[in-house]
Amino acid sequence: MIKLNEKANILIKYFVEGQKIRQIARYSKFSRNTVRKYIRDHEHKLKDLDKAKSRDEVLTLIESLVEKPKYNTENRNKYKLTQEIKDQITNCIKINDKRKSRGQHKQLRKKIDIYEFLKDKGYDIGYTTVCNYIRNNFEQISKEAFIKQRYLPGQTLQFDYGEVKLIINGKIQKINLALFTTGYGFFNYGKLYNNKKMVSFLDAHVSAFNSLGGVHHEIVYDNLKQAVKRFVGPTEKLANDDLVKLSLYYGFNYRFCNARKGNEKGNVEKGIEFIRRRVFSQKDTFSSLKEANQYLFKRLKHINSLEKNT
């Protein structure tokens, strides 16, 4: 029985050292068919990784590159898609339909979210199996694309507000999500508020700096009234007095996006959509805003730890 480290050695010798299958088989003492099987499997996963557009798909595929070897299952059921799992998937789709009717279109579970939900429940199921079942039985969920941007560590922090619709104490409410996303590493910090008043804007910054353990060299903003006092030209903006004071106190530069150029802070633009879906598609009902924030902090800690380990 081949072990995980033995499988890794086979892949390293072929893809990194450039050895032939015959050489690897002789060295590892495994048959050429076995060696060839793991090499082909790895090649297919690398192709899938190249095609992946969303960050979720990339994370899932990266994890699969180092999964433990699988063995011949001819005498077992071909699929692990039991009726119980089908019922769970159907329930997830029904929750999506209910959220659509409430206008929560940006908090629908995608296939990757349903897969992770099933894994968290302890079901032994593959991502591809989940995708195929949803594609064949339900309306296809559109893929999202992420804009690649490159930054240095500690260089840029991006800020924006987004809206999430949550059920707080039995009533559906529009809640403001203040989100900070690092340019380097895609680390997210968010906090929920009932309003966008300046006190909330400032509190979000102080909380973010405390959580990050420091301040980035530059923070990028959209044309928020909490950040921009007024326009003084076609492209030049005058910063709000409170933002100027904040930047002087903490020692950071600020920069504003051009009008209708949200892609200039693409990480946080996608981050808001990402957090809505990855956090609040799993749970959207809370007894209070405090409970919702506690849940948000917990989920962001988990998501950030996944990003750190990739």
ZIGI-V609983 format. One record per pair of residues at least 24 apart in sequence whose C-alpha atoms are under 10 Angstrom apart, sorted by the first residue. I is the first residue (numbers start at 1). GAP is how many residues later the second one is. Records with the same first field share a line. If there is no record, write none. Layout:
# ZIGI-V609983
I->GAP ; GAP
This chain:
# ZIGI-V609983
1->29 ; 68 ; 69 ; 70
2->28 ; 32 ; 66 ; 67 ; 68 ; 69
3->65 ; 66 ; 67
4->62 ; 63 ; 64 ; 65 ; 66
5->61 ; 63 ; 64
6->24 ; 63
7->27 ; 28 ; 31 ; 32 ; 59 ; 60 ; 61 ; 62
8->30 ; 57 ; 58 ; 59 ; 60 ; 61
10->24 ; 25 ; 26 ; 28 ; 29
11->24 ; 25 ; 27 ; 28 ; 29 ; 31 ; 32
12->27
14->25
15->24 ; 27 ; 28
38->31 ; 32
41->24
42->24
52->91 ; 93
53->90 ; 91 ; 92 ; 93 ; 94
54->58 ; 89 ; 90 ; 91 ; 92 ; 93 ; 220
55->89 ; 90 ; 91 ; 219 ; 252
56->54 ; 55 ; 56 ; 57 ; 88 ; 218 ; 222
57->54 ; 55 ; 70 ; 86
58->252
59->247 ; 248 ; 251
60->52 ; 55 ; 56 ; 67
61->66
62->248
63->247
64->63
79->46 ; 47 ; 50
80->43 ; 44 ; 45 ; 46 ; 49
81->42 ; 43 ; 44 ; 45 ; 48 ; 49 ; 52
82->41 ; 42 ; 43
84->39
85->33 ; 38 ; 39 ; 40 ; 45
86->44 ; 47 ; 48
88->26 ; 29 ; 30 ; 33
89->25 ; 26 ; 28 ; 29 ; 41 ; 44 ; 45 ; 49
90->44 ; 47 ; 48
92->25 ; 189 ; 190
93->41 ; 45 ; 46
95->186 ; 187
96->185
99->66 ; 182 ; 185
102->63 ; 70
103->62
104->60 ; 61 ; 62 ; 172 ; 177
105->59 ; 60 ; 171 ; 172 ; 176
106->57 ; 58 ; 59 ; 166 ; 167 ; 168 ; 169 ; 170 ; 171 ; 174 ; 175
107->57 ; 58 ; 59 ; 166 ; 167 ; 168 ; 169 ; 170 ; 171 ; 172 ; 173 ; 174 ; 175 ; 176 ; 177
108->33 ; 168 ; 169 ; 170 ; 172 ; 173 ; 174
109->32 ; 167 ; 168 ; 169 ; 170 ; 171 ; 172 ; 173
110->24 ; 30 ; 31 ; 32 ; 33 ; 34 ; 167 ; 168 ; 171
111->24 ; 29 ; 30 ; 31 ; 32
112->166
113->164 ; 165 ; 166 ; 168 ; 169
114->167 ; 168
116->162 ; 166
117->165
144->126 ; 129 ; 130
145->125
146->120 ; 121 ; 123 ; 124 ; 125
147->116 ; 117 ; 118 ; 119 ; 120 ; 122 ; 123
148->118 ; 119
149->34 ; 35 ; 114 ; 115 ; 116 ; 117 ; 118
150->33 ; 34 ; 35
151->31 ; 32 ; 33 ; 34
152->30 ; 31 ; 32 ; 33
153->29 ; 30 ; 31 ; 32 ; 63 ; 64
154->28 ; 29 ; 30 ; 31 ; 60 ; 61 ; 62 ; 63 ; 64
155->27 ; 28 ; 29 ; 60 ; 61 ; 62 ; 63 ; 64
156->25 ; 26 ; 27 ; 28 ; 59 ; 60 ; 61 ; 62 ; 63 ; 64 ; 96 ; 97 ; 98 ; 99 ; 109
157->24 ; 25 ; 26 ; 27 ; 29 ; 30 ; 31 ; 58 ; 59 ; 60 ; 61 ; 62 ; 63 ; 64 ; 97 ; 108 ; 110 ; 111
158->24 ; 25 ; 30 ; 58 ; 60 ; 61 ; 62 ; 63 ; 64 ; 96 ; 97 ; 106 ; 107 ; 108 ; 109 ; 110 ; 111 ; 113
159->30 ; 31 ; 45 ; 46 ; 60 ; 61 ; 62 ; 63 ; 65 ; 106 ; 108 ; 109 ; 110 ; 112 ; 113
160->30 ; 60 ; 61 ; 62 ; 63 ; 64 ; 102 ; 105 ; 108 ; 109 ; 111 ; 112
161->29 ; 30 ; 31 ; 35 ; 40 ; 60 ; 61 ; 63 ; 107 ; 108 ; 111
162->30 ; 106 ; 107 ; 109 ; 110 ; 111 ; 113 ; 114
163->29 ; 30 ; 109 ; 110 ; 113
164->28 ; 108 ; 109 ; 111 ; 112 ; 113 ; 116 ; 120
165->111 ; 115 ; 119 ; 120
166->114 ; 117 ; 118 ; 119 ; 120 ; 123 ; 126
167->116 ; 117 ; 118 ; 119 ; 120 ; 121 ; 122 ; 125
168->116 ; 117 ; 118 ; 119 ; 120 ; 121 ; 122 ; 123 ; 124
169->116 ; 117 ; 118 ; 119 ; 120
170->115 ; 116 ; 117 ; 118
171->114 ; 115 ; 116
172->112 ; 113
175->114
176->24
177->27 ; 95 ; 98 ; 99 ; 116
178->25 ; 26 ; 27 ; 30 ; 94
179->25 ; 26 ; 29 ; 89 ; 90 ; 92 ; 93 ; 96
180->24 ; 25 ; 28 ; 29 ; 39 ; 40 ; 87 ; 88 ; 91 ; 92
181->27 ; 38 ; 39 ; 84 ; 85 ; 86 ; 87 ; 88 ; 89 ; 90 ; 91
182->30 ; 34 ; 37 ; 85 ; 86 ; 89
183->33 ; 36 ; 37 ; 82 ; 83 ; 84 ; 85
184->83
185->82 ; 119 ; 122 ; 123 ; 125
186->81 ; 82 ; 85 ; 117 ; 118 ; 121 ; 122
187->25 ; 80 ; 81 ; 84 ; 113 ; 114 ; 116 ; 117 ; 118 ; 119 ; 120 ; 121
188->24 ; 79 ; 80 ; 83 ; 84 ; 87 ; 109 ; 112 ; 113 ; 115 ; 116 ; 119
189->82 ; 86 ; 107 ; 108 ; 111 ; 112 ; 115
190->81 ; 82 ; 85 ; 103 ; 106 ; 107 ; 110
191->101 ; 102 ; 103 ; 105 ; 106
192->97 ; 98 ; 100 ; 101 ; 102 ; 104
193->96 ; 97 ; 100
194->95
196->28 ; 29 ; 30
197->28 ; 29
198->27 ; 28 ; 29 ; 44 ; 45
199->27 ; 43
200->26
201->25 ; 26 ; 41 ; 42
202->24 ; 40 ; 41 ; 44
205->41
206->40 ; 44
209->41
214->36
215->32 ; 35 ; 36 ; 37
216->34 ; 35 ; 36 ; 37
217->33 ; 34 ; 35 ; 36 ; 37
218->29 ; 33 ; 34 ; 35 ; 36 ; 37
219->28 ; 33 ; 34 ; 35 ; 36 ; 37 ; 46
220->33 ; 34 ; 35 ; 36 ; 37 ; 44 ; 45 ; 48
221->33 ; 34 ; 35 ; 36 ; 37 ; 41 ; 43 ; 44 ; 47
222->33 ; 34 ; 35 ; 36 ; 37 ; 38 ; 39 ; 40 ; 42 ; 43 ; 47
223->33 ; 34 ; 35 ; 36 ; 37 ; 39
224->32
227->27 ; 28 ; 29
228->28
234->24 ; 25
235->24
275->24 ; 25 ; 28
278->25
279->24
